[in-house]
Amino acid sequence: MAIRTVPENIRGELIELMCTVVARVTPPLITRVYLPDPQPSPDKNAEFGVIGLADGSAGFFYAWLGETQRGLSARYQERELVGANPADLITLYASDNDIDRSFGLAAINAISQHLFNVSGFAPSIASDSMASLALAPEDHIGVVGYFPSFIQRLRERGFRLTVIERKPKFVCREPGFEVTLDPNKLRFCNKVLATGAILLNDTFDSVLEYCRRADAVAVVGPTASCIPDPLFARGVHIVGGTQCVDLNGLIERARAGRSFGETARKYTIAAGGYPGVHPLLDDQ
């Protein structure tokens, strides 16, 4: 499979770091895989693909990007992935193909979770989807990615919200609430919550450029469960990911279209409390 030269962006740096990791730590082989055939709907939970390793670690990828991910389960067969080394999938994250890039990031996330486990690094458990971001009534919050239930919770708390979306059907404007296609509106937000999907749709670096004035920027979601070093280096303050607790149970719930529930837990890593990938490698 032809892969272009690793780009000089978040993807390039994350791939380079993960190659350093697997040179020091041999990741477990892939034992479980879930490849969704996504059908996005406002009344459904967002769907994620899953790569599970022999030690119970799991890597996720957001599966609702749209048409560019269709045919995912035809391009990759679960039976062909089981028994594979996730390290062999890392460079797929450099691909221009969204399906390949999804698998590359899932492999990176799975290996990252394995590194956390073997190094003894335990991220703080998150109580909600806000990544422990301290919010005040006067905040103007920017949200990158329209997730109806998440947006509704913020609106119920009375926050002024600007939501950046790529799908025109969601665009609207009301007092204190706007959904727009224009990422430049993030410049007026003092706190920003971005979903991990920006690591997949190749918008991470451009989105961060619009957040330079923000007091705090958080990137959250199962797709953001990677080693956070490159994110922190680019100005992200908090990364919120997902850690698998019960791999078999998680796969079963995913296949049934259910949320992960007790089979996974949300966590947060703050830039100021994270030791860095190299100390983690020294500790394993």
Number of C-alpha atoms within 10 A of each C-alpha: 6 6 13 11 10 16 12 8 13 19 24 16 16 23 21 14 18 23 17 14 21 18 11 12 16 14 21 20 18 23 21 20 22 19 22 20 17 21 12 14 9 9 8 12 15 17 22 23 25 28 29 28 27 15 16 21 25 34 32 30 29 27 27 20 17 12 9 13 20 18 13 20 15 10 11 14 13 16 11 9 17 17 15 15 17 27 22 12 18 25 26 26 27 25 20 13 13 23 23 23 25 28 27 26 30 32 32 31 31 30 32 23 26 23 25 21 16 14 16 12 15 11 17 15 17 17 12 12 16 19 24 19 20 9 13 10 9 10 16 21 25 27 25 24 19 19 15 12 13 12 16 11 11 14 14 8 9 14 18 18 23 24 27 24 19 16 13 10 8 16 15 12 11 8 7 12 18 18 25 21 16 11 20 13 17 26 16 15 22 18 24 27 23 25 23 25 24 21 23 23 15 17 12 21 15 11 17 20 15 16 24 17 14 20 11 20 25 26 29 25 23 28 28 28 31 29 25 23 19 17 24 20 11 14 17 24 18 26 30 31 29 25 24 23 17 16 25 16 16 23 23 14 15 19 15 9 15 15 17 21 11 11 17 18 17 21 24 27 24 19 18 9 10 16 11 13 20 12 11 18 17 9 12 14
